[in-house]
Amino acid sequence: IDKGHKHPQFREDLKKLYSLAGEKMIPVTFVFSDTEICQEVFLEDVSNILSSGEVPVLFSNDEMNAIRGNMEKPAKAAGVSFNP
């Protein structure tokens, strides 16, 4: 993240992070320091991640449906109840 990073770019980066960790099951570490706070709204997103594990309205309905479609088969194979 550089000083020119804007909130929409930050949210796209978060989407990539969630995709790596959730859909592709790749272990990731999210490191965010005070020097990377380009806009205060970044803190709200990070606070949501820390408190609930999600960022409200990060994904559109179409994106969520695609994610659910990608996760249904692996969830069932792992014996996890899948209720979209």
C-alpha positions as CSV (number, residue, x, y, z in Angstrom):
1,I,0.0,0.0,0.0
2,D,1.4,3.4,-0.9
3,K,0.1,6.9,-0.1
4,G,-1.8,7.0,-3.4
5,H,-3.9,3.9,-2.4
6,K,-7.6,4.7,-2.4
7,H,-10.4,3.0,-0.6
8,P,-11.7,1.1,-3.7
9,Q,-8.3,-0.3,-4.3
10,F,-8.0,-1.3,-0.7
11,R,-11.3,-3.1,-0.9
12,E,-10.2,-4.9,-4.0
13,D,-7.0,-6.0,-2.2
14,L,-9.2,-7.4,0.7
15,K,-11.3,-9.3,-1.9
16,K,-8.1,-10.9,-3.1
17,L,-7.1,-11.7,0.4
18,Y,-10.4,-13.4,1.2
19,S,-10.3,-15.3,-2.1
20,L,-6.8,-16.7,-1.3
21,A,-7.8,-17.7,2.2
22,G,-11.4,-18.8,1.6
23,E,-11.7,-20.1,-1.9
24,K,-8.2,-21.3,-2.6
25,M,-7.5,-22.3,1.0
26,I,-4.0,-20.7,1.0
27,P,-2.8,-19.6,4.4
28,V,-2.3,-15.9,4.5
29,T,-1.2,-13.3,7.0
30,F,-2.6,-9.8,6.9
31,V,-0.2,-7.2,8.1
32,F,-1.3,-3.6,8.3
33,S,0.6,-0.9,10.1
34,D,-0.2,2.6,11.0
35,T,1.9,4.0,8.2
36,E,-0.4,2.3,5.7
37,I,-3.5,4.2,6.8
38,C,-4.0,6.4,3.7
39,Q,-7.6,7.0,4.5
40,E,-9.5,6.7,7.8
41,V,-12.1,4.5,6.2
42,F,-9.3,1.8,5.9
43,L,-9.5,1.5,9.7
44,E,-13.2,0.9,9.6
45,D,-12.7,-2.1,7.3
46,V,-9.8,-3.4,9.4
47,S,-12.0,-3.0,12.6
48,N,-14.8,-5.0,10.9
49,I,-12.3,-7.8,10.0
50,L,-11.0,-7.9,13.6
51,S,-14.5,-7.9,15.2
52,S,-16.5,-10.1,12.9
53,G,-14.2,-11.5,10.3
54,E,-16.0,-9.8,7.4
55,V,-16.3,-6.4,5.7
56,P,-19.9,-5.4,5.1
57,V,-20.9,-5.1,1.4
58,L,-17.4,-6.1,0.3
59,F,-18.8,-8.4,-2.4
60,S,-21.7,-7.7,-4.8
61,N,-24.5,-10.2,-4.9
62,D,-23.2,-11.7,-8.2
63,E,-19.7,-12.1,-6.6
64,M,-21.2,-13.8,-3.6
65,N,-23.2,-16.2,-5.7
66,A,-20.0,-17.1,-7.7
67,I,-18.1,-17.7,-4.4
68,R,-21.0,-19.9,-3.1
69,G,-20.9,-21.9,-6.3
70,N,-17.2,-22.4,-6.0
71,M,-17.4,-23.4,-2.3
72,E,-20.4,-25.8,-2.5
73,K,-18.6,-28.9,-3.8
74,P,-15.5,-28.6,-1.5
75,A,-17.8,-27.9,1.5
76,K,-19.9,-31.0,0.8
77,A,-16.8,-33.1,0.2
78,A,-15.5,-32.0,3.6
79,G,-18.8,-32.9,5.3
80,V,-19.6,-29.3,6.0
81,S,-23.3,-28.3,6.0
82,F,-23.8,-26.0,3.0
83,N,-26.7,-23.6,3.2
84,P,-26.3,-20.6,0.9
